[in-house]
């Protein structure tokens, strides 16, 4: 028996499938995202079996259809299951806000406080951190990595001066610099003098190299004003990037390359530095990621951070539930918190909004604006004591024709 393909080639249906044909079929299934575990099992079943091309094709079609059907059960309430899956382990978390994490030796918010930060979509995380990856030229050599570190780490006068005092004899401010720290940070006294020049505009500024000190005479004779001027001098940024308090260079054992972890974040400025790998450098500040890279990148960070928090606590949560949470937070194109100012606050149902928080306010606002309750969801039907009309994903009247999918898949395979 023979059939005619769309490209006018004749093939024998009863022809025994070669190993190459089997591999090509499995490769196709892999390309359309069939699980590698299933593909390995199919390979072992077909390995020594004498199957025709039609049988191999039929086998592949049935696996594809079964996989599609098994991805999710129609009418399954995935939102409720995901909420329980994430919420229940959350009760097992420790309430420790800080701990010293590995090589970084930074105080990092962990456990329940960090998970709350993520789902609340906080504008400013309590411990913002950047993971700065370097290009090949700088990542293989610690000295080269140190150059990037010096450009990133924020250095103020108070971090390189061992004393800043007011000399009441001539109403001047004397800055005593630490020579070793200057050498370590790659700075010289001229760099610092240029930054402090603005404080001696009306008066004068004098440098004494032998003592590593700078004398600033701001032409003021008011002690309180001098004290305020001294405070400003202490906080003056000499080098580095604003917002990055400090950074540590360390070697990644997996990739064997040098990288920098920072306390504080300013991703916009860091990405401008030559030698920083723009493709891999990230921050744990979700809103900063969304602003620079977009909503899809922010969604990915929500998933990564949530997974890391749960893993650090030794808790196992199905990744699909974290994906559902991240999708819900990002589906509008901006990050919404899971709360009354976000997802719960934008629900169409008045009773569902009122059931969450600030009940009276929600009902009054709905009354004033003349909103209508259509009783389509779960909370509002539970509140008034009637059966829920629909529940869960797949509760729709339109259904996909999986047999048609199989025919399309066959045609694509024949034309490949």
WOUR-V22841 format. One record per pair of residues at least 24 apart in sequence whose C-alpha atoms are under 7 Angstrom apart, sorted by the first residue. I is the first residue (numbers start at 1). J is the second residue. Records with the same first field share a line. If there is no record, write none. Layout:
I->J  J
This chain:
13->53  54
14->52  53
15->52  53
16->50  51  52  53
17->51  52  53
61->406
65->402
74->393  394  395
75->391  392  393  394  395
76->392  393
77->391  392  393
78->392  393
82->321
85->317
86->317
89->315
93->313
104->248  261
110->309
111->309  313
115->306  309
118->302
119->337  338
120->337  338  339
121->335  336  337
123->287
125->285
128->263  264  265  284  285
129->262  263  264  265  283  284
130->261  262  265  282  283  284
131->260  261  262  281  282  283
132->259  260  261  276  281  282
133->259  260  276  277  280  281
134->259  275  276  277
135->275  276  277
138->275
139->257  258  259
140->257  258
142->258
145->258
149->247  260
150->185  240
151->239  240
152->240  241  270
153->240  241  244  245  246  247
154->239  240  241  242  244  245  246
155->237  238  239  240
156->234  235  236  237  238
157->233  234  235  236  237  238
158->234  235
171->217  220  221
172->215  216  217  218
173->215  216  217  230
174->213  214  215  216
175->213  214  215
176->212  213  214
177->212  213
179->212
192->238
195->238
241->269
295->330  333  334
299->326  330
302->326
349->373
351->380
352->379  380
